Amino acid sequence: MPCIQATLPERRRRLCPGGHRRRADLDRPVTAAHPRAGQQVRCQGAGRSPGVPCLPGYAGADQSDERFLREAQRSAFPLMVKAAAAVAGRGHAAGAADWGTEGGAVPVPGSEALASFANGELLIERALLNPRHVEVQVFADAHGACIHLGERDCSVQRRHQKIIEEAPSPAMDAALRERMGKCAVALAQAAGYVGAGTVEFLLDGKRFLSDGGEHPTAGRAPGDGGAHRHRSGRVADPRRARRAATSGQHEVQFKGHAIEVRLCAEDEYFTPYTGQVLHFAAPPASAFTVATPAGCLRFDHAIEVGTQVTPHYDALLGKLIAQADTREAAIDRLVQALGQTELLGLPTNRAFLAACLDHPTFRAGQALIPFLAEHAAELRETLLQKERSMAIPYGVAALFDPNAAGQGLPCPFPRPLRLRHRGTVIALSVRDAGAACLQLEAMDGAARQLHLAPPARWRHAVAPWTA
């Protein structure tokens, strides 16, 4: 079901004496376009009229369970049930085949939609089981001219919320991009949309359908840096986008590859956390205009030591965006940046994001919407094993002063030590071997030596435990 996403913030229309918008206000949405493009239900007719392929479903005024059941049977299962005013992936639920039977009910009741979005209307649409989530950026002026600024792949998501985005999509070729771009432009023009916005598609192989969207792109026009700030700076010259709105799509040129990850205050099970940031260190970032051999990095955040993460807002802490000449280089730059990011005080998905980027399926460009459903357990186990390999040396190093180790005569007797990691007790014996070296032995007989380096950042010299 087509949509130009939720409504962008309303701003007063500024007109020149002749009634035209000033050039400086080209990036400000016209309020009159909002009621049509600001809600998924109202965009249904706008999408079908220009021939945009749409998912079958229902979004009518009759919101009774009986009507939804009839429409569900007509559209065929599986289905997605959505709140009409849903944003940011919320208000979505899968409709099971027993919907409407005894004990079955509409997965997302209207009362829940009303409480969450101040709008109780629901819609249903056919659910694709293994698609990609691809968004096309559009840019339209007040005179009917509209272009697209390429696509981004948002298939890696949890709870219907994306955590990794990349541009261009690994599944895209020039012909498919042209077809999807034309559909996105047609839909924006049919809705009378003005400004920078997003049209969302589900891509199943080379077949795509317009999807009931989630949110607008609230970034500014590319000429004001919005395309660079929001998603990668793939437009070679952002000034071309403004000229293209009146001259033609051919003015837009693309280069390189960019990937964004969303750093959130949540654990590996996607459970959000609150608390205070006790320590924070960001990786070295630069503007996209500054080219480096390893690619460019941007970190949008408002984190500082003492920041309170409250339950009143989304768990999102910041966005890390890497841009490079190739997809492989962008992945490597982003994994490196995540490894350089330090945040203590509450859990984050930093390590989980790095594991996703490094997964062979993502590296191969084959990550679809079910990626986390299929690989999350594997990723968690990989992270757990990595934590366990570091738990013993880090725990022991935290208890022994590296500056005092090796001073005086070493003690010949082992000391018993018990460490706890995620509820599991690890029993060790530790013996001072002299010269800032500790001899460790686990209960299973595995032994190794741990060298304590005296520099201030000694913990980076600690090697992982291997049996």
Helices and strands as residue ranges (DSSP letters): G 23-25, G 31-33, H 34-37, H 43-48, E 57-58, H 65-75, E 79-83, E 92-95, H 110-117, E 122-126, E 132-140, E 146-158, E 161-167, H 174-190, E 195-204, E 207-210, G 222-224, H 226-231, H 238-247, G 249-251, E 257-264, E 275-276, E 279-281, E 296-301, E 308-309, E 316-324, H 327-340, E 342-344, H 350-358, H 360-363, H 371-399, E 415-421, E 424-434, E 437-442, E 447-451, G 458-461
